[in-house]
């Protein structure tokens, strides 16, 4: 199931826009870019990062847990 449209509709209803949503597919080699987007989002107010296809980046999941926990 692709939840992208549901997430964007939720963001639109909640904030009146989807400009605060950044999406990235965690395909080959995207983990570093995803981490950079997450770090950037932490410096902005109400910024969302939507990570898609996490099953393709299993090795990144422990790092993502560390980021979320910190």
C-alpha positions in Angstrom: 0.0 0.0 0.0 1.3 3.4 -0.9 0.4 5.8 1.8 1.9 8.9 0.1 -1.5 10.4 -0.8 -2.9 9.8 2.6 0.0 11.4 4.3 -0.1 14.5 2.0 -3.8 14.8 2.5 -3.3 14.7 6.3 -0.5 17.3 6.1 -2.8 19.5 4.0 -5.7 19.2 6.4 -3.4 19.7 9.4 -1.2 22.6 8.2 -3.1 23.9 5.2 -0.1 23.1 3.0 2.3 20.2 2.2 5.4 22.5 1.9 6.7 21.2 5.2 6.8 17.6 4.0 10.0 16.2 2.4 9.8 12.7 0.9 12.7 10.4 0.1 12.8 6.8 -1.1 15.5 4.8 0.7 16.7 3.1 -2.4 20.3 2.3 -3.1 22.6 5.0 -1.7 20.0 7.3 -0.3 20.6 6.7 3.4 23.1 9.6 3.7 20.8 12.0 1.9 17.9 10.9 4.2 20.1 11.5 7.3 21.0 15.0 6.0 17.3 15.7 5.4 16.4 14.6 8.9 19.2 16.8 10.4 18.0 19.8 8.4 14.4 19.1 9.5 15.5 19.2 13.1 16.6 22.9 12.7 13.2 23.9 11.2 9.9 24.2 12.9 7.3 21.6 12.1 9.3 20.0 9.2 8.4 16.4 8.3 10.6 13.9 6.6 8.7 10.9 5.0 11.0 7.9 4.5 9.7 5.6 1.9 10.8 2.0 1.1 12.6 1.6 4.4 12.7 -2.2 3.6 15.4 -1.4 1.0 17.7 0.2 3.6 17.8 -2.3 6.5 21.4 -1.4 7.3 20.2 2.2 7.9 17.6 1.3 10.4 19.9 1.1 13.5 21.3 4.6 12.6 17.7 5.9 12.2 16.8 4.6 15.6 19.9 6.4 17.1 18.8 9.6 15.3 15.2 9.3 16.6 16.3 8.5 20.2 18.6 11.5 20.3 
